[in-house]
Amino acid sequence: MNTFSIDEDEVNNIVETMKKKYKSEGIEFTEIDSTLKELRGIITDNSYASIDLETEEDLEQFGSKASRQLATFYLKLKTTLKPIKNMLKTLPFSDELSFNLYSANMRYSANQYLALASAVGFIATLFSFIVILLVGIITKNILLMTIVPIFGSILIGFIAAIIMIGQPKRIAIARGNAISIDLPFALRHMATELKAGIGLYKTIQAIAQNDYGLLSEEFARTINEIEEGSDTSVALKHLSLRTQSQPLKKAVNHILRAMRIGGNLSNSMNEIAKDVSEELRVKINAFAQQMNFFSVIFIFVGIVLPVAIMILGSIRNSPLASTGGNLFKAIPLTPEIMFIMFVIVMPVLFAGMILGISAAQPKM
């Protein structure tokens, strides 16, 4: 879990204030153990309350066509799928789903998203059951025609639902990484405007209106909160809590500290911009060094290993092997083994390399 450098008393005050606000509006939130998790659940708009997927009228707020189709499928099989949704809701990693949806700017309530996840899990279960059963019928394998389709398809469906539940967190983290890349330029922009005597609200508004990608989008959400009546410091705290960008959290905390005790905010923005740029530069250099190692591995896996397999396989399966005694026969590269190597093993190795390179890419 990310840690937030926010004063505990201020957090408690925000919690109590927003509890009273939402309770007066008739909105109740599920209690979470720690104060910080409770705050995560409360810092939402009305779409993050306990809104469920009950009728076709609820489909109007689903943005994408795929989401509407999944929601329609859920409503048609609601009697079957609702128990699955309730089961997914009891899983530990579902506790922070509301926060992850909010952080990813996905306009679903937790209940609505779990309904979609239950539909995906059911479809994956049904499809995998049919595929496994057909493979069993074709191969005349008793296990593939009896036990494996049932338990295997249930397992696949459960994994599909879990992957979907984890998607908002992955999207939120990706948004945070994208925000961190644009942040140094936006901070220098803010520093210039603050130094020129422009107020903080106008400065935030300028960032929201300029082309800083997802950072402008997040600042626009902050502006909307302020225009709806939230205090600037409260709206900025919400920005800090929902974002997955650590450099942005640091910048917001500097702004809040300057608002509370005073200080030269323009200089602070420039210093943070320098720190973020330097951190990104160091990570890029480290990534370049790692790529030198990956290039050696790629040459071996992509060139040397396939050629070696082809040469040894040709020797093993040539007429020379039948007259060369046990030496050539000891090479385990039969046509079947070579087929497995080139069709299964090699693609898995390449996929592993791609995932390794993706994981090693600099992320702020």
Helices and strands as residue ranges (DSSP letters): H 8-24, H 35-42, G 46-48, G 56-61, H 65-76, H 78-89, G 92-94, H 97-103, H 110-139, H 142-145, H 147-195, H 200-209, H 214-227, H 232-242, H 246-261, H 265-299, I 300-304, H 305-316, H 319-323, H 326-329, H 335-340, I 341-345, H 346-360
